[in-house]
Amino acid sequence: MTVLRTILLAEDSEADAEMAIDALKDARLANPIVHVEDGVDAMDYLLRRGAWSAREEGLPAVLLLDIKMPRKDGLEVLREIRAHAQLKRLPVVILSSSSEESDLARSWDLGVNAYVVKPVDVAQFFVAVQTLGTFWGVINQNPEQEQGHADAHR
């Protein structure tokens, strides 16, 4: 039996979070979606700390990460993820309104898997998020999934 992995959305804008969640649901993804509002909560979720200490083990299929968030911004979250032994392979997609060259360069330097500028047009935003969700939640295979698959055939 395949366990569907969560899609973690770290987004402080309630309107953008609602649109992203609606787009993922419209894509008919069965993956559970967890929304956190800042980088501290994202790291707590990933490391099973604080309010997330009782959540089931395992990493999300992907982290959709905004850059400009309170308490801890997305680039700091990305830096921490890539420096952490258990998190370093987690797929991270920056989903940000920032198209600043410095944000793009820093994101790629820190090891982001993809950088998507949030389209201003709602229809384009839906298509972008649906495509991301389908690829990272369904199509993409990562080492953790492959290991579980290999173990099942032993």
DSSP file (Angstrom, degrees, kcal/mol; ACC not computed):
  #  RESIDUE AA STRUCTURE BP1 BP2  ACC     N-H-->O    O-->H-N    N-H-->O    O-->H-N    TCO  KAPPA ALPHA  PHI   PSI    X-CA   Y-CA   Z-CA
    1    1 A M              0   0    0      0, 0.0     2,-0.5     0, 0.0     0, 0.0   0.000 360.0 360.0 360.0 131.9    0.0    0.0    0.0
    2    2 A T        -     0   0    0      1,-0.0     2,-0.5     0, 0.0     0, 0.0  -0.760 360.0-144.4 -90.1 128.2    1.3    3.4   -1.0
    3    3 A V        -     0   0    0     -2,-0.5     2,-0.4     1,-0.0    -1,-0.0  -0.807  19.8-126.5 -91.0 126.9    1.1    6.1    1.7
    4    4 A L        -     0   0    0     -2,-0.5     2,-0.3    26,-0.1   134,-0.1  -0.580  24.5-135.3 -74.8 129.7    0.4    9.5    0.2
    5    5 A R        -     0   0    0     -2,-0.4    -1,-0.1   132,-0.3    53,-0.0  -0.603  21.8-105.5 -88.8 147.6    2.9   12.1    1.3
    6    6 A T        -     0   0    0     -2,-0.3    55,-3.1    53,-0.2    56,-0.8  -0.265  16.0-137.2 -67.6 149.9    1.9   15.5    2.4
    7    7 A I  E     -ab  33  62A   0     25,-2.7    27,-2.5    53,-0.2     2,-0.5  -0.972  23.0-151.5-103.2 119.4    2.4   18.7    0.4
    8    8 A L  E     -ab  34  63A   0     54,-2.4    56,-3.2    -2,-0.6     2,-0.6  -0.832   9.3-166.0 -97.2 124.8    3.6   21.3    2.9
    9    9 A L  E     -ab  35  64A   0     25,-3.2    27,-2.8    -2,-0.5     2,-0.7  -0.948   5.4-170.2-113.1 115.8    2.7   24.9    2.0
   10   10 A A  E     +ab  36  65A   0     54,-3.0    56,-2.4    -2,-0.6     2,-0.3  -0.895  31.2 140.5-107.0 103.5    4.6   27.6    3.9
   11   11 A E        -     0   0    0     25,-2.3    27,-0.1    -2,-0.7    58,-0.1  -0.976  39.1-164.0-150.3 124.6    2.8   30.9    3.0
   12   12 A D  S    S+     0   0    0     -2,-0.3     2,-0.7    56,-0.2    -1,-0.1   0.702  71.3  87.5 -86.7 -19.2    1.9   33.9    5.2
   13   13 A S     >  -     0   0    0      1,-0.2     4,-2.6     2,-0.0     5,-0.2  -0.716  64.0-158.0 -82.3 117.2   -0.7   35.4    2.9
   14   14 A E  H  > S+     0   0    0     -2,-0.7     4,-2.6     1,-0.2     5,-0.2   0.894  93.0  51.6 -61.2 -40.0   -4.0   33.8    3.6
   15   15 A A  H  > S+     0   0    0      2,-0.2     4,-2.2     1,-0.2    -1,-0.2   0.927 112.5  44.5 -64.1 -45.4   -5.3   34.8    0.2
   16   16 A D  H  > S+     0   0    0      2,-0.2     4,-2.5     1,-0.2    -2,-0.2   0.887 113.4  51.5 -66.3 -38.3   -2.4   33.2   -1.6
   17   17 A A  H  X S+     0   0    0     -4,-2.6     4,-2.7     2,-0.2     5,-0.2   0.930 109.8  49.1 -63.6 -45.0   -2.5   30.1    0.6
   18   18 A E  H  X S+     0   0    0     -4,-2.6     4,-2.7     1,-0.2    -2,-0.2   0.918 112.2  48.5 -60.7 -43.7   -6.3   29.7   -0.1
   19   19 A M  H  X S+     0   0    0     -4,-2.2     4,-2.5     2,-0.2    -1,-0.2   0.922 112.5  48.1 -62.8 -43.4   -5.6   30.0   -3.9
   20   20 A A  H  X S+     0   0    0     -4,-2.5     4,-2.4     2,-0.2    -2,-0.2   0.923 113.3  47.0 -64.1 -44.0   -2.8   27.5   -3.7
   21   21 A I  H  X S+     0   0    0     -4,-2.7     4,-2.4     2,-0.2    -2,-0.2   0.920 112.8  49.7 -64.5 -43.7   -4.8   25.0   -1.7
   22   22 A D  H  X S+     0   0    0     -4,-2.7     4,-2.6    -5,-0.2    -2,-0.2   0.911 111.1  49.9 -60.4 -42.2   -7.8   25.4   -4.0
   23   23 A A  H  X S+     0   0    0     -4,-2.5     4,-1.3     2,-0.2    -2,-0.2   0.909 110.7  49.0 -64.2 -42.3   -5.5   24.8   -7.1
   24   24 A L  H  <>S+     0   0    0     -4,-2.4     5,-1.4     1,-0.2    -1,-0.2   0.909 113.2  47.1 -64.2 -41.2   -4.0   21.7   -5.6
   25   25 A K  H ><5S+     0   0    0     -4,-2.4     3,-1.8     1,-0.2    -2,-0.2   0.897 108.4  55.1 -66.5 -39.5   -7.5   20.3   -4.8
   26   26 A D  H 3<5S+     0   0    0     -4,-2.6    -1,-0.2     1,-0.3    -2,-0.2   0.779  99.2  61.9 -64.1 -25.7   -8.7   21.2   -8.3
   27   27 A A  T 3<5S-     0   0    0     -4,-1.3    -1,-0.3    -3,-0.2    -2,-0.2   0.488 112.9-124.6 -76.5  -2.0   -5.8   19.1   -9.6
   28   28 A R  T < 5 +     0   0    0     -3,-1.8     2,-0.3     1,-0.2    -3,-0.2   0.817  48.9 167.5  61.2  34.6   -7.5   16.2   -7.8
   29   29 A L      < -     0   0    0     -5,-1.4    -1,-0.2     1,-0.1    -2,-0.1  -0.619  30.3-156.1 -76.5 135.8   -4.4   15.4   -5.9
   30   30 A A        +     0   0    0     -2,-0.3    -1,-0.1     2,-0.1   -26,-0.1   0.594  58.0 115.4 -86.6 -11.3   -5.1   12.9   -3.1
   31   31 A N  S    S-     0   0    0     -7,-0.1   -25,-0.1     1,-0.1     2,-0.1  -0.321  74.1-113.8 -59.5 136.1   -2.0   14.1   -1.1
   32   32 A P        -     0   0    0      0, 0.0   -25,-2.7     0, 0.0     2,-0.5  -0.433  28.8-141.7 -65.5 147.9   -2.9   15.8    2.2
   33   33 A I  E     -a    7   0A   0    -27,-0.2     2,-0.5    -2,-0.1   -25,-0.2  -0.961  13.8-167.9-116.8 128.3   -2.0   19.5    2.3
   34   34 A V  E     -a    8   0A   0    -27,-2.5   -25,-3.2    -2,-0.5     2,-0.5  -0.968   6.9-158.6-115.7 129.8   -0.6   21.1    5.4
   35   35 A H  E     +a    9   0A   0     -2,-0.5     2,-0.3   -27,-0.2   -25,-0.2  -0.931  11.5 178.3-111.0 126.7   -0.5   24.9    5.5
   36   36 A V  E     -a   10   0A   0    -27,-2.8   -25,-2.3    -2,-0.5     3,-0.0  -0.912  23.2-142.8-120.6 154.7    1.9   26.8    7.9
   37   37 A E  S    S+     0   0    0     -2,-0.3     2,-0.3   -27,-0.2   -27,-0.1   0.474  72.3  17.1-102.6  -2.2    2.1   30.6    8.0
   38   38 A D  S  > S-     0   0    0     31,-0.1     4,-1.9   -27,-0.1    33,-0.1  -0.976  79.2 -97.4-158.9 173.2    5.9   31.2    8.6
   39   39 A G  H  > S+     0   0    0     33,-1.3     4,-2.3    31,-0.9     5,-0.2   0.803 116.5  57.6 -67.5 -30.9    9.3   29.6    8.5
   40   40 A V  H  > S+     0   0    0     30,-0.4     4,-2.4     2,-0.2    -1,-0.2   0.943 109.5  45.1 -64.3 -46.5    9.4   28.8   12.2
   41   41 A D  H  > S+     0   0    0      2,-0.2     4,-2.6     1,-0.2    -2,-0.2   0.867 110.2  55.7 -65.2 -35.4    6.3   26.7   11.8
   42   42 A A  H  X S+     0   0    0     -4,-1.9     4,-2.5     2,-0.2    -1,-0.2   0.940 110.9  43.6 -61.4 -46.5    7.6   25.1    8.6
   43   43 A M  H  X S+     0   0    0     -4,-2.3     4,-2.5     2,-0.2    -2,-0.2   0.888 112.0  53.6 -67.2 -37.8   10.8   23.9   10.5
   44   44 A D  H  X>S+     0   0    0     -4,-2.4     5,-2.6     2,-0.2     4,-0.6   0.918 110.6  47.7 -61.0 -42.0    8.7   22.8   13.5
   45   45 A Y  H ><5S+     0   0    0     -4,-2.6     3,-1.0     3,-0.2    -2,-0.2   0.956 113.8  46.2 -61.6 -50.3    6.6   20.7   11.1
   46   46 A L  H 3<5S+     0   0    0     -4,-2.5    -2,-0.2     1,-0.3    -1,-0.2   0.862 119.9  39.2 -62.8 -36.8    9.6   19.2    9.3
   47   47 A L  H 3<5S-     0   0    0     -4,-2.5    -1,-0.3    -5,-0.2    -2,-0.2   0.360 109.1-120.9 -97.1   5.0   11.4   18.4   12.6
   48   48 A R  T <<5 +     0   0    0     -3,-1.0     2,-0.3    -4,-0.6    -3,-0.2   0.946  62.1 145.6  55.4  54.2    8.3   17.3   14.5
   49   49 A R    > < -     0   0    0     -5,-2.6     3,-2.4    -8,-0.1    -1,-0.2  -0.754  49.9 -11.5-115.9 163.8    8.7   19.9   17.2
   50   50 A G  G >  S+     0   0    0      1,-0.3     3,-1.9    -2,-0.3     4,-0.2  -0.180 135.3   4.8  55.0-129.0    6.2   22.0   19.2
   51   51 A A  G 3  S+     0   0    0      1,-0.3     3,-0.3     2,-0.1    -1,-0.3   0.686 137.6  51.5 -61.8 -18.5    2.6   21.7   17.9
   52   52 A W  G X  S+     0   0    0     -3,-2.4     3,-1.6     1,-0.2    -1,-0.3   0.292  74.7 105.8-101.7   8.6    3.8   19.2   15.3
   53   53 A S  T <  S+     0   0    0     -3,-1.9    -1,-0.2     1,-0.3    -2,-0.1   0.764  82.0  47.9 -63.2 -24.8    5.6   16.8   17.7
   54   54 A A  T 3  S+     0   0    0     -3,-0.3    -1,-0.3    -4,-0.2    -2,-0.1   0.443  84.5 116.2 -96.2   0.1    2.9   14.2   17.5
   55   55 A R  S <  S-     0   0    0     -3,-1.6    -3,-0.0     1,-0.1     0, 0.0  -0.291  77.6 -88.8 -68.6 156.8    2.5   14.1   13.7
   56   56 A E        -     0   0    0      1,-0.1    -1,-0.1     0, 0.0    -8,-0.1  -0.231  49.0 -99.4 -62.1 152.4    3.4   10.9   11.9
   57   57 A E  S    S+     0   0    0     -3,-0.1    -1,-0.1    -9,-0.0     2,-0.1  -0.236  76.0  75.8 -67.1 161.6    7.0   10.4   10.8
   58   58 A G  S    S-     0   0    0    -12,-0.1     0, 0.0   -53,-0.0     0, 0.0  -0.113  71.9 -94.1 113.3 151.6    8.1   11.0    7.3
   59   59 A L        -     0   0    0      1,-0.1   -53,-0.2    -2,-0.1   -13,-0.0  -0.608  42.4-100.2 -95.0 156.2    8.8   14.0    5.1
   60   60 A P        -     0   0    0      0, 0.0   -53,-0.2     0, 0.0     3,-0.1  -0.235  27.6-117.5 -65.1 163.6    6.4   15.8    2.8
   61   61 A A  S    S-     0   0    0    -55,-3.1     2,-0.3     1,-0.3   -54,-0.2   0.847  94.5 -10.4 -67.0 -34.6    6.5   15.0   -1.0
   62   62 A V  E     -b    7   0A   0    -56,-0.8   -54,-2.4    28,-0.1     2,-0.6  -0.980  59.8-132.9-161.2 151.8    7.4   18.7   -1.5
   63   63 A L  E     -bc   8  92A   0     28,-2.2    30,-2.9    -2,-0.3     2,-0.7  -0.971  14.6-157.6-110.8 117.1    7.6   22.0    0.4
   64   64 A L  E     -bc   9  93A   0    -56,-3.2   -54,-3.0    -2,-0.6     2,-0.5  -0.874  25.6-167.9 -91.9 114.7    6.1   24.9   -1.4
   65   65 A L  E     -bc  10  94A   0     28,-3.0    30,-2.3    -2,-0.7     2,-0.2  -0.915  20.7-152.8-122.6 122.2    7.9   27.8    0.2
   66   66 A D        -     0   0    0    -56,-2.4    30,-0.2    -2,-0.5     3,-0.1  -0.531  12.9-146.7 -78.8 155.7    7.2   31.6    0.1
   67   67 A I  S    S+     0   0    0      1,-0.2     7,-2.9    -2,-0.2     2,-1.3   0.921  82.0  58.8 -89.1 -53.7   10.3   33.8    0.6
   68   68 A K  S    S+     0   0    0      5,-0.2   -56,-0.2     6,-0.1    -1,-0.2  -0.637  72.6 138.3 -88.8  93.6    9.0   36.8    2.5
   69   69 A M        -     0   0    0     -2,-1.3   -31,-0.1    -3,-0.1   -32,-0.0  -0.917  51.7-101.6-131.4 156.2    7.4   35.5    5.7
   70   70 A P  S    S+     0   0    0      0, 0.0     2,-3.1     0, 0.0   -31,-0.9  -0.266  96.0  13.4 -73.3 166.4    7.5   36.6    9.3
   71   71 A R  S    S+     0   0    0    -33,-0.1     2,-0.3   -32,-0.1   -33,-0.1  -0.206 138.3  14.5  65.2 -48.9    9.7   35.1   12.0
   72   72 A K  S    S-     0   0    0     -2,-3.1   -33,-1.3     4,-0.0   -32,-0.1  -0.893  81.7-135.8-153.4 121.2   11.9   33.2    9.6
   73   73 A D     >  -     0   0    0     -2,-0.3     4,-1.9   -35,-0.1     3,-0.4  -0.259  28.1-104.5 -78.7 168.0   12.0   33.9    5.9
   74   74 A G  H  > S+     0   0    0     -7,-2.9     4,-2.7     1,-0.2     5,-0.2   0.814 117.3  56.5 -62.6 -33.6   11.9   31.2    3.2
   75   75 A L  H  > S+     0   0    0     -8,-0.4     4,-2.3     2,-0.2    -1,-0.2   0.881 107.6  48.8 -68.2 -35.9   15.6   31.5    2.3
   76   76 A E  H  > S+     0   0    0     -3,-0.4     4,-2.5     2,-0.2    -2,-0.2   0.898 111.2  50.7 -67.5 -39.7   16.6   30.9    5.9
   77   77 A V  H  X S+     0   0    0     -4,-1.9     4,-2.6     2,-0.2    -2,-0.2   0.943 111.1  48.5 -60.3 -47.1   14.3   27.8    5.9
   78   78 A L  H  X S+     0   0    0     -4,-2.7     4,-2.4     1,-0.2    -2,-0.2   0.907 110.1  51.7 -60.4 -42.8   15.9   26.6    2.7
   79   79 A R  H  X S+     0   0    0     -4,-2.3     4,-1.2     1,-0.2    -1,-0.2   0.928 112.0  46.3 -59.2 -46.2   19.4   27.1    4.2
   80   80 A E  H  X S+     0   0    0     -4,-2.5     4,-0.7     1,-0.2    -2,-0.2   0.896 111.4  51.8 -64.8 -40.6   18.5   25.1    7.3
   81   81 A I  H >< S+     0   0    0     -4,-2.6     3,-1.0     1,-0.2     6,-0.2   0.937 110.0  47.7 -61.7 -47.4   16.9   22.3    5.3
   82   82 A R  H 3< S+     0   0    0     -4,-2.4    -1,-0.2     1,-0.3    -2,-0.2   0.728 112.5  50.2 -70.2 -20.4   19.9   21.9    3.1
   83   83 A A  H 3< S+     0   0    0     -4,-1.2     2,-0.5    -5,-0.2    -1,-0.3   0.557  93.4  89.7 -90.1  -9.0   22.3   21.9    6.1
   84   84 A H  S XX S-     0   0    0     -3,-1.0     4,-2.0    -4,-0.7     3,-0.8  -0.788  71.9-142.6 -97.4 126.1   20.2   19.2    8.0
   85   85 A A  T 34 S+     0   0    0     -2,-0.5     4,-0.2     1,-0.3    -1,-0.1   0.860  99.9  41.3 -54.9 -43.1   21.1   15.5    7.3
   86   86 A Q  T 34 S+     0   0    0      1,-0.2    -1,-0.3     2,-0.1     3,-0.1   0.682 123.1  38.5 -81.8 -16.8   17.5   14.2    7.4
   87   87 A L  T X4 S+     0   0    0     -3,-0.8     3,-2.5    -6,-0.2    -2,-0.2   0.591  83.3  97.9-106.8 -13.1   16.0   17.1    5.4
   88   88 A K  T 3< S+     0   0    0     -4,-2.0    -1,-0.1     1,-0.3    -2,-0.1   0.703  86.6  47.2 -60.1 -23.0   18.7   17.9    2.8
   89   89 A R  T 3  S+     0   0    0     -4,-0.2    -1,-0.3    -3,-0.1    -2,-0.1   0.459  79.9 124.0 -95.5  -0.6   17.0   15.9    0.0
   90   90 A L    <   -     0   0    0     -3,-2.5     2,-0.3    -9,-0.2   -28,-0.1  -0.401  70.0-116.5 -59.6 125.4   13.5   17.3    0.6
   91   91 A P        -     0   0    0      0, 0.0   -28,-2.2     0, 0.0     2,-0.5  -0.495  36.0-169.8 -65.5 128.3   12.2   18.8   -2.7
   92   92 A V  E     -c   63   0A   0     -2,-0.3    21,-2.5    19,-0.2    22,-1.1  -0.985   9.5-171.6-125.4 125.8   11.7   22.6   -2.1
   93   93 A V  E     -cd  64 114A   0    -30,-2.9   -28,-3.0    -2,-0.5     2,-0.5  -0.972  19.0-139.6-116.9 120.1    9.9   24.8   -4.6
   94   94 A I  E     -cd  65 115A   0     20,-2.5    22,-3.3    -2,-0.5     2,-0.5  -0.679  18.9-175.5 -75.3 126.3   10.0   28.5   -4.0
   95   95 A L  E     + d   0 116A   0    -30,-2.3     2,-0.3    -2,-0.5    22,-0.2  -0.882  27.9 147.9-123.9  94.3    6.6   29.9   -4.8
   96   96 A S  E     - d   0 117A   0     20,-1.9    22,-3.0    -2,-0.5   -30,-0.1  -0.886  59.3-135.0-134.8 155.5    7.0   33.7   -4.4
   97   97 A S  S    S+     0   0    0     -2,-0.3     2,-0.5    20,-0.2    20,-0.1   0.547  81.1 102.5 -81.9  -7.7    5.9   37.0   -5.8
   98   98 A S        +     0   0    0      1,-0.1    -2,-0.2     2,-0.0    20,-0.0  -0.648  37.7 169.6 -83.4 123.9    9.5   38.1   -5.9
   99   99 A S        +     0   0    0     -2,-0.5     2,-0.1    18,-0.1    -1,-0.1   0.090  32.5 140.6-111.9  19.8   11.2   38.1   -9.2
  100  100 A E     >  -     0   0    0      1,-0.1     4,-2.2     4,-0.0     3,-0.4  -0.418  57.3-132.7 -64.9 134.1   14.2   39.9   -7.8
  101  101 A E  H  > S+     0   0    0      1,-0.2     4,-2.9     2,-0.2     5,-0.2   0.863 105.7  56.1 -56.0 -38.3   17.5   38.6   -9.3
  102  102 A S  H  > S+     0   0    0      2,-0.2     4,-2.4     1,-0.2    -1,-0.2   0.887 107.6  48.0 -65.5 -37.9   19.0   38.4   -5.8
  103  103 A D  H  > S+     0   0    0     -3,-0.4     4,-2.3     2,-0.2    -2,-0.2   0.919 113.8  47.2 -67.2 -43.0   16.2   36.2   -4.5
  104  104 A L  H  X S+     0   0    0     -4,-2.2     4,-2.4     2,-0.2     5,-0.2   0.953 114.5  46.2 -61.8 -49.6   16.5   33.9   -7.5
  105  105 A A  H  X S+     0   0    0     -4,-2.9     4,-2.6     1,-0.2    -2,-0.2   0.921 114.0  47.5 -61.5 -45.8   20.3   33.6   -7.3
  106  106 A R  H  X S+     0   0    0     -4,-2.4     4,-1.9    -5,-0.2    -1,-0.2   0.898 110.9  52.6 -63.9 -39.6   20.3   33.0   -3.5
  107  107 A S  H  <>S+     0   0    0     -4,-2.3     5,-2.1    -5,-0.2     4,-0.4   0.942 112.9  43.0 -61.3 -47.8   17.5   30.4   -3.8
  108  108 A W  H ><5S+     0   0    0     -4,-2.4     3,-1.2     1,-0.2    -2,-0.2   0.899 112.0  54.2 -66.1 -39.3   19.5   28.5   -6.5
  109  109 A D  H 3<5S+     0   0    0     -4,-2.6    -1,-0.2     1,-0.3    -2,-0.2   0.843 107.6  51.8 -61.1 -32.6   22.7   28.9   -4.5
  110  110 A L  T 3<5S-     0   0    0     -4,-1.9    -1,-0.3    -5,-0.2    -2,-0.2   0.482 126.1-100.0 -85.3  -2.9   21.0   27.4   -1.5
  111  111 A G  T < 5 +     0   0    0     -3,-1.2   -19,-0.2    -4,-0.4    -3,-0.2   0.777  55.0 172.8  96.4  27.8   19.8   24.3   -3.5
  112  112 A V      < -     0   0    0     -5,-2.1    -1,-0.2     1,-0.1   -19,-0.2  -0.363  28.6-144.3 -64.9 149.9   16.2   25.0   -4.4
  113  113 A N  S    S-     0   0    0    -21,-2.5     2,-0.3     1,-0.3   -20,-0.2   0.753  78.1  -4.6 -87.2 -26.8   14.6   22.5   -6.7
  114  114 A A  E     -d   93   0A   0    -22,-1.1   -20,-2.5     2,-0.0     2,-0.4  -0.970  57.3-148.7-162.0 153.4   12.5   25.0   -8.6
  115  115 A Y  E     -d   94   0A   0     -2,-0.3     2,-0.5   -22,-0.2   -20,-0.2  -0.976  17.7-178.1-131.2 117.1   11.6   28.7   -8.4
  116  116 A V  E     -d   95   0A   0    -22,-3.3   -20,-1.9    -2,-0.4     2,-0.5  -0.966  20.0-142.5-120.6 123.7    8.2   29.8   -9.5
  117  117 A V  E     -d   96   0A   0     -2,-0.5   -20,-0.2   -22,-0.2   -18,-0.1  -0.732  32.9-112.8 -82.4 127.1    7.1   33.5   -9.5
  118  118 A K        -     0   0    0    -22,-3.0     7,-0.1    -2,-0.5     2,-0.1  -0.416  32.4-126.5 -61.2 119.8    3.5   33.7   -8.5
  119  119 A P        -     0   0    0      0, 0.0     6,-0.1     0, 0.0    -1,-0.1  -0.409   4.3-139.1 -65.6 145.5    1.5   34.8  -11.6
  120  120 A V  S    S+     0   0    0     -2,-0.1     2,-0.3     4,-0.1    -2,-0.0   0.864  85.4  83.9 -71.1 -36.3   -0.6   37.9  -10.9
  121  121 A D  S  > S-     0   0    0      1,-0.1     4,-2.4     2,-0.0     5,-0.2  -0.534  77.6-142.9 -71.4 127.6   -3.4   36.3  -13.0
  122  122 A V  H  > S+     0   0    0     -2,-0.3     4,-2.5     1,-0.2     5,-0.2   0.886  99.2  51.9 -61.1 -42.0   -5.5   33.9  -10.9
  123  123 A A  H  > S+     0   0    0      1,-0.2     4,-2.1     2,-0.2    -1,-0.2   0.914 111.4  46.9 -62.9 -42.4   -6.0   31.4  -13.8
  124  124 A Q  H  > S+     0   0    0      2,-0.2     4,-2.6     1,-0.2    -1,-0.2   0.886 110.3  53.8 -66.0 -37.9   -2.2   31.3  -14.4
  125  125 A F  H  X S+     0   0    0     -4,-2.4     4,-2.5     2,-0.2     5,-0.2   0.931 108.4  49.6 -60.9 -45.8   -1.6   30.9  -10.7
  126  126 A F  H  X S+     0   0    0     -4,-2.5     4,-2.7     1,-0.2     5,-0.2   0.927 111.7  47.9 -58.9 -46.5   -4.0   27.9  -10.6
  127  127 A V  H  X S+     0   0    0     -4,-2.1     4,-2.4     1,-0.2    -1,-0.2   0.917 112.0  49.9 -62.4 -43.4   -2.2   26.3  -13.6
  128  128 A A  H  X S+     0   0    0     -4,-2.6     4,-2.3     1,-0.2    -2,-0.2   0.934 114.5  43.3 -61.7 -46.9    1.2   26.8  -12.1
  129  129 A V  H  X S+     0   0    0     -4,-2.5     4,-2.9     2,-0.2     5,-0.2   0.887 112.9  52.1 -69.4 -38.6    0.3   25.3   -8.7
  130  130 A Q  H  X S+     0   0    0     -4,-2.7     4,-2.5    -5,-0.2     5,-0.2   0.915 111.0  48.3 -62.4 -41.7   -1.6   22.4  -10.2
  131  131 A T  H  X S+     0   0    0     -4,-2.4     4,-2.5    -5,-0.2     5,-0.2   0.926 112.9  47.6 -63.9 -45.3    1.4   21.6  -12.3
  132  132 A L  H  X S+     0   0    0     -4,-2.3     4,-2.8     1,-0.2     5,-0.5   0.940 113.1  48.4 -59.8 -47.9    3.7   21.8   -9.3
  133  133 A G  H  X S+     0   0    0     -4,-2.9     4,-2.3     1,-0.2     5,-0.4   0.907 112.6  47.5 -61.3 -43.6    1.4   19.6   -7.2
  134  134 A T  H  X>S+     0   0    0     -4,-2.5     5,-2.1    -5,-0.2     4,-1.6   0.925 116.6  43.3 -65.1 -45.0    1.1   17.0   -9.9
  135  135 A F  I  <>S+     0   0    0     -4,-2.5     5,-3.6    -5,-0.2    -2,-0.2   0.979 124.6  31.7 -65.1 -55.7    4.8   16.8  -10.6
  136  136 A W  I  <5S+     0   0    0     -4,-2.8    -3,-0.2    -5,-0.2    -2,-0.2   0.813 125.8  42.5 -76.9 -30.0    6.1   16.8   -7.0
  137  137 A G  I  <5S+     0   0    0     -4,-2.3  -132,-0.3    -5,-0.5    -3,-0.2   0.756 134.3   7.6 -86.9 -25.2    3.1   15.0   -5.4
  138  138 A V  I  <5S+     0   0    0     -4,-1.6    -3,-0.2    -5,-0.4    -2,-0.1   0.748 128.3  37.9-123.0 -52.7    2.6   12.3   -8.0
  139  139 A I  I   <S+     0   0    0     -5,-2.1    -3,-0.2    -4,-0.1    -4,-0.2   0.926  92.5  83.8 -79.1 -47.2    5.2   12.0  -10.7
  140  140 A N      < -     0   0    0     -5,-3.6     2,-0.4    -6,-0.2     0, 0.0  -0.295  61.5-155.2 -64.9 138.6    8.5   12.7   -9.1
  141  141 A Q        -     0   0    0      4,-0.0    -2,-0.0     3,-0.0    -1,-0.0  -0.927  10.2-167.9-110.2 138.7   10.3    9.9   -7.3
  142  142 A N     >  -     0   0    0     -2,-0.4     4,-2.4     1,-0.1     3,-0.5  -0.800  37.3-100.6-121.7 168.2   12.7   10.6   -4.5
  143  143 A P  H  > S+     0   0    0      0, 0.0     4,-2.6     0, 0.0     5,-0.2   0.850 119.8  55.8 -57.6 -37.7   15.2    8.3   -2.7
  144  144 A E  H  > S+     0   0    0      2,-0.2     4,-1.9     1,-0.2     5,-0.1   0.909 111.2  44.3 -62.8 -41.0   13.0    7.8    0.3
  145  145 A Q  H  > S+     0   0    0     -3,-0.5     4,-2.3     2,-0.2    -1,-0.2   0.907 112.9  51.4 -68.2 -42.3   10.2    6.5   -1.9
  146  146 A E  H  X S+     0   0    0     -4,-2.4     4,-2.6     2,-0.2    -2,-0.2   0.899 108.7  51.3 -62.3 -40.7   12.6    4.4   -3.9
  147  147 A Q  H  X S+     0   0    0     -4,-2.6     4,-2.6     2,-0.2    -1,-0.2   0.930 111.0  47.6 -62.7 -45.4   14.0    2.8   -0.8
  148  148 A G  H  X S+     0   0    0     -4,-1.9     4,-1.6     1,-0.2    -1,-0.2   0.888 112.0  50.7 -62.0 -39.0   10.5    1.9    0.5
  149  149 A H  H  X S+     0   0    0     -4,-2.3     4,-0.7     2,-0.2    -2,-0.2   0.907 111.3  47.8 -64.4 -43.7    9.7    0.5   -3.0
  150  150 A A  H >< S+     0   0    0     -4,-2.6     3,-0.9     1,-0.2    -2,-0.2   0.897 109.8  52.8 -65.6 -40.3   12.8   -1.6   -2.9
  151  151 A D  H >< S+     0   0    0     -4,-2.6     3,-1.3     1,-0.2    -1,-0.2   0.845 102.5  59.2 -63.2 -33.2   12.1   -2.9    0.6
  152  152 A A  H 3< S+     0   0    0     -4,-1.6    -1,-0.2     1,-0.3    -2,-0.2   0.730 104.6  51.1 -69.3 -21.6    8.6   -4.0   -0.4
  153  153 A H  T <<        0   0    0     -3,-0.9    -1,-0.3    -4,-0.7    -2,-0.2   0.329 360.0 360.0 -99.3   7.5   10.1   -6.3   -3.1
  154  154 A R    <         0   0    0     -3,-1.3    -1,-0.2    -4,-0.2    -2,-0.1   0.476 360.0 360.0 -84.7 360.0   12.6   -8.1   -0.8
